[in-house]
Amino acid sequence: MSVIFTNGEERDVPAYMLEYLIREKKIVAFLRADGWVQIGKDPIRKAQLPLIRPGDRWSDFMFKRDGH
Protein backbone atom coordinates (compact mmCIF):
# COMPACT_ATOMS: atom_id res chain seq x y z
CA MET A 1 0.00 0.00 0.00
CA SER A 2 1.41 3.37 -1.01
CA VAL A 3 1.50 6.13 1.60
CA ILE A 4 2.92 9.64 1.82
CA PHE A 5 4.74 10.40 5.06
CA THR A 6 4.66 13.81 6.74
CA ASN A 7 8.12 14.58 5.27
CA GLY A 8 6.71 14.11 1.73
CA GLU A 9 8.32 10.73 1.13
CA GLU A 10 6.15 8.23 -0.76
CA ARG A 11 6.68 4.57 0.18
CA ASP A 12 4.96 1.22 0.06
CA VAL A 13 4.06 -0.24 3.46
CA PRO A 14 2.15 -3.38 4.49
CA ALA A 15 -1.61 -2.73 4.63
CA TYR A 16 -1.80 -3.78 8.29
CA MET A 17 0.32 -0.73 9.23
CA LEU A 18 -2.14 1.82 7.82
CA GLU A 19 -4.26 2.31 10.94
CA TYR A 20 -1.15 2.72 13.12
CA LEU A 21 0.38 5.28 10.72
CA ILE A 22 -2.85 7.29 10.66
CA ARG A 23 -3.32 7.17 14.44
CA GLU A 24 0.28 8.25 15.09
CA LYS A 25 -0.01 11.05 12.49
CA LYS A 26 2.96 9.72 10.54
CA ILE A 27 1.31 9.95 7.11
CA VAL A 28 -0.65 12.61 5.25
CA ALA A 29 -2.17 10.41 2.54
CA PHE A 30 -2.61 6.84 1.35
CA LEU A 31 -3.59 5.30 -1.96
CA ARG A 32 -6.90 3.46 -2.38
CA ALA A 33 -8.04 1.69 -5.53
CA ASP A 34 -10.00 4.83 -6.50
CA GLY A 35 -7.21 7.34 -5.76
CA TRP A 36 -5.35 9.16 -3.00
CA VAL A 37 -6.99 9.82 0.36
CA GLN A 38 -5.78 12.88 2.30
CA ILE A 39 -5.82 12.40 6.07
CA GLY A 40 -7.96 15.07 7.72
CA LYS A 41 -9.65 16.04 4.45
CA ASP A 42 -11.16 12.92 2.89
CA PRO A 43 -13.41 10.48 4.76
CA ILE A 44 -11.72 7.42 6.20
CA ARG A 45 -13.03 4.51 8.23
CA LYS A 46 -13.57 5.20 11.91
CA ALA A 47 -11.70 3.08 14.44
CA GLN A 48 -13.39 -0.21 15.14
CA LEU A 49 -13.48 -2.44 18.18
CA PRO A 50 -11.02 -5.35 18.31
CA LEU A 51 -12.08 -8.54 16.58
CA ILE A 52 -12.64 -11.79 18.45
CA ARG A 53 -10.08 -14.04 16.72
CA PRO A 54 -6.81 -13.29 14.90
CA GLY A 55 -7.39 -13.18 11.16
CA ASP A 56 -11.04 -12.17 11.42
CA ARG A 57 -12.24 -9.26 9.33
CA TRP A 58 -15.23 -7.00 9.97
CA SER A 59 -16.79 -8.09 6.70
CA ASP A 60 -16.76 -11.69 7.99
CA PHE A 61 -18.90 -10.65 10.97
CA MET A 62 -21.32 -8.63 8.89
CA PHE A 63 -22.35 -11.63 6.80
CA LYS A 64 -22.35 -14.38 9.46
CA ARG A 65 -25.74 -15.47 10.77
CA ASP A 66 -26.73 -17.99 13.43
CA GLY A 67 -23.08 -18.77 14.22
CA HIS A 68 -22.25 -19.82 10.62
MARVEXMAR-135614 format. One record per residue: z, x negated, y negated of N, C-alpha, C in turn; residue in three letters; chain. Coordinates in nm, 2 decimals, decimal comma. Atoms other than C-alpha are relative to their C-alpha. Example, Ala and Ser with C-alpha at 12.3 -4.5 7.8 and 13.67 -1.06 7.14 Angstrom:
{dokol {0,00 -0,09 0,12} {0,78 -1,23 0,45} {0,00 -0,09 -0,12} "ALA" "A"}
{dokol {0,00 0,09 0,11} {0,71 -1,37 0,11} {0,08 0,08 -0,11} "SER" "A"}
This chain:
{dokol {0,00 -0,09 0,12} {0,00 0,00 0,00} {0,00 -0,09 -0,12} "MET" "A"}
{dokol {0,01 0,08 0,13} {-0,10 -0,14 -0,34} {0,10 0,05 -0,10} "SER" "A"}
{dokol {-0,09 -0,03 0,10} {0,16 -0,15 -0,61} {-0,02 -0,10 -0,12} "VAL" "A"}
{dokol {0,00 0,09 0,11} {0,18 -0,29 -0,96} {0,15 -0,02 -0,05} "ILE" "A"}
{dokol {-0,14 0,03 0,04} {0,51 -0,47 -1,04} {0,01 0,00 -0,15} "PHE" "A"}
{dokol {-0,02 0,00 0,14} {0,67 -0,47 -1,38} {-0,06 -0,11 -0,08} "THR" "A"}
{dokol {0,06 0,11 0,07} {0,53 -0,81 -1,46} {-0,16 0,01 0,00} "ASN" "A"}
{dokol {0,15 -0,02 0,00} {0,17 -0,67 -1,41} {-0,07 -0,05 0,12} "GLY" "A"}
{dokol {0,06 0,05 -0,13} {0,11 -0,83 -1,07} {-0,03 0,11 0,09} "GLU" "A"}
{dokol {0,04 -0,10 -0,10} {-0,08 -0,61 -0,82} {0,01 -0,07 0,13} "GLU" "A"}
{dokol {-0,02 0,06 -0,13} {0,02 -0,67 -0,46} {0,00 0,12 0,10} "ARG" "A"}
{dokol {-0,02 -0,09 -0,11} {0,01 -0,50 -0,12} {0,13 -0,01 0,06} "ASP" "A"}
{dokol {-0,14 0,01 -0,06} {0,35 -0,41 0,02} {0,00 0,11 0,12} "VAL" "A"}
{dokol {-0,01 -0,11 -0,11} {0,45 -0,21 0,34} {0,04 0,13 -0,06} "PRO" "A"}
{dokol {-0,02 -0,13 0,06} {0,46 0,16 0,27} {0,15 0,04 0,00} "ALA" "A"}
{dokol {-0,14 -0,03 -0,01} {0,83 0,18 0,38} {0,08 -0,06 -0,12} "TYR" "A"}
{dokol {-0,07 0,06 0,12} {0,92 -0,03 0,07} {-0,01 0,08 -0,13} "MET" "A"}
{dokol {0,03 -0,07 0,12} {0,78 0,21 -0,18} {0,12 0,07 -0,07} "LEU" "A"}
{dokol {-0,11 -0,07 0,06} {1,09 0,43 -0,23} {0,10 -0,10 -0,06} "GLU" "A"}
{dokol {-0,09 0,11 0,05} {1,31 0,11 -0,27} {-0,05 -0,05 -0,13} "TYR" "A"}
{dokol {0,06 0,06 0,12} {1,07 -0,04 -0,53} {0,01 0,10 -0,12} "LEU" "A"}
{dokol {-0,01 -0,10 0,11} {1,07 0,29 -0,73} {0,14 0,01 -0,05} "ILE" "A"}
{dokol {-0,14 -0,02 0,04} {1,44 0,33 -0,72} {0,06 -0,12 -0,08} "ARG" "A"}
{dokol {-0,05 0,12 0,06} {1,51 -0,03 -0,82} {-0,08 -0,03 -0,13} "GLU" "A"}
{dokol {0,08 0,02 0,13} {1,25 0,00 -1,11} {-0,07 -0,13 0,01} "LYS" "A"}
{dokol {0,08 0,13 -0,02} {1,05 -0,30 -0,97} {-0,15 0,02 -0,02} "LYS" "A"}
{dokol {0,14 -0,02 0,01} {0,71 -0,13 -0,99} {-0,02 0,10 -0,11} "ILE" "A"}
{dokol {0,03 -0,10 0,10} {0,53 0,07 -1,26} {-0,11 0,09 0,05} "VAL" "A"}
{dokol {0,11 -0,09 -0,06} {0,25 0,22 -1,04} {-0,02 -0,04 0,15} "ALA" "A"}
{dokol {0,04 0,02 -0,14} {0,14 0,26 -0,68} {-0,13 0,08 0,02} "PHE" "A"}
{dokol {0,13 -0,06 -0,03} {-0,20 0,36 -0,53} {0,01 0,10 0,11} "LEU" "A"}
{dokol {0,02 -0,11 -0,10} {-0,24 0,69 -0,35} {-0,15 0,01 0,04} "ARG" "A"}
{dokol {0,14 -0,02 -0,04} {-0,55 0,80 -0,17} {-0,09 0,06 -0,11} "ALA" "A"}
{dokol {0,07 -0,06 0,11} {-0,65 1,00 -0,48} {0,01 -0,08 -0,14} "ASP" "A"}
{dokol {0,00 0,08 0,12} {-0,58 0,72 -0,73} {0,14 -0,05 -0,03} "GLY" "A"}
{dokol {-0,13 0,07 0,04} {-0,30 0,53 -0,92} {0,10 0,11 -0,05} "TRP" "A"}
{dokol {-0,11 -0,08 0,05} {0,04 0,70 -0,98} {0,08 -0,09 -0,09} "VAL" "A"}
{dokol {-0,09 0,07 0,09} {0,23 0,58 -1,29} {0,14 0,05 0,01} "GLN" "A"}
{dokol {-0,14 -0,04 -0,01} {0,61 0,58 -1,24} {0,04 0,05 -0,14} "ILE" "A"}
{dokol {-0,05 -0,06 0,13} {0,77 0,80 -1,51} {-0,10 0,08 -0,07} "GLY" "A"}
{dokol {0,10 -0,09 0,06} {0,45 0,97 -1,60} {-0,06 0,10 0,09} "LYS" "A"}
{dokol {0,06 -0,09 -0,10} {0,29 1,12 -1,29} {0,11 0,05 0,09} "ASP" "A"}
{dokol {-0,10 -0,05 -0,09} {0,48 1,34 -1,05} {0,00 -0,08 0,13} "PRO" "A"}
{dokol {-0,02 0,07 -0,13} {0,62 1,17 -0,74} {0,10 0,08 0,08} "ILE" "A"}
{dokol {-0,09 -0,07 -0,08} {0,82 1,30 -0,45} {0,14 -0,02 -0,04} "ARG" "A"}
{dokol {-0,14 0,02 0,03} {1,19 1,36 -0,52} {0,07 -0,06 0,12} "LYS" "A"}
{dokol {-0,07 0,06 -0,11} {1,44 1,17 -0,31} {0,04 0,11 0,10} "ALA" "A"}
{dokol {-0,03 -0,10 -0,10} {1,51 1,34 0,02} {0,13 -0,05 0,08} "GLN" "A"}
{dokol {-0,12 0,03 -0,08} {1,82 1,35 0,24} {-0,05 -0,09 0,12} "LEU" "A"}
{dokol {0,04 0,08 -0,12} {1,83 1,10 0,54} {-0,04 0,09 0,11} "PRO" "A"}
{dokol {0,04 -0,07 -0,12} {1,66 1,21 0,85} {0,10 -0,02 0,12} "LEU" "A"}
{dokol {-0,09 0,01 -0,11} {1,84 1,26 1,18} {-0,02 -0,12 0,09} "ILE" "A"}
{dokol {0,03 0,11 -0,09} {1,67 1,01 1,40} {-0,10 -0,10 -0,06} "ARG" "A"}
{dokol {0,10 0,10 0,05} {1,49 0,68 1,33} {-0,14 0,04 0,04} "PRO" "A"}
{dokol {0,13 -0,03 -0,03} {1,12 0,74 1,32} {-0,04 0,14 -0,04} "GLY" "A"}
{dokol {0,03 -0,13 0,03} {1,14 1,10 1,22} {-0,06 0,01 -0,14} "ASP" "A"}
{dokol {0,06 -0,02 0,13} {0,93 1,22 0,93} {0,03 0,15 -0,05} "ARG" "A"}
{dokol {-0,03 -0,13 0,05} {1,00 1,52 0,70} {-0,10 0,10 0,05} "TRP" "A"}
{dokol {0,10 -0,10 -0,05} {0,67 1,68 0,81} {0,03 0,04 0,14} "SER" "A"}
{dokol {-0,04 -0,04 -0,14} {0,80 1,68 1,17} {0,10 0,11 -0,01} "ASP" "A"}
{dokol {-0,10 -0,10 0,00} {1,10 1,89 1,07} {-0,06 0,13 -0,06} "PHE" "A"}
{dokol {0,05 -0,12 0,06} {0,89 2,13 0,86} {-0,07 0,09 0,10} "MET" "A"}
{dokol {0,08 -0,08 -0,09} {0,68 2,24 1,16} {0,07 0,02 0,14} "PHE" "A"}
{dokol {-0,08 -0,03 -0,13} {0,95 2,24 1,44} {0,06 0,13 -0,01} "LYS" "A"}
{dokol {-0,07 -0,13 -0,01} {1,08 2,57 1,55} {0,07 0,01 0,13} "ARG" "A"}
{dokol {-0,07 -0,02 -0,12} {1,34 2,67 1,80} {0,03 -0,12 0,08} "ASP" "A"}
{dokol {-0,03 0,12 -0,07} {1,42 2,31 1,88} {-0,12 -0,07 0,06} "GLY" "A"}
{dokol {0,12 0,07 -0,06} {1,06 2,22 1,98} {-0,06 -0,10 -0,09} "HIS" "A"}
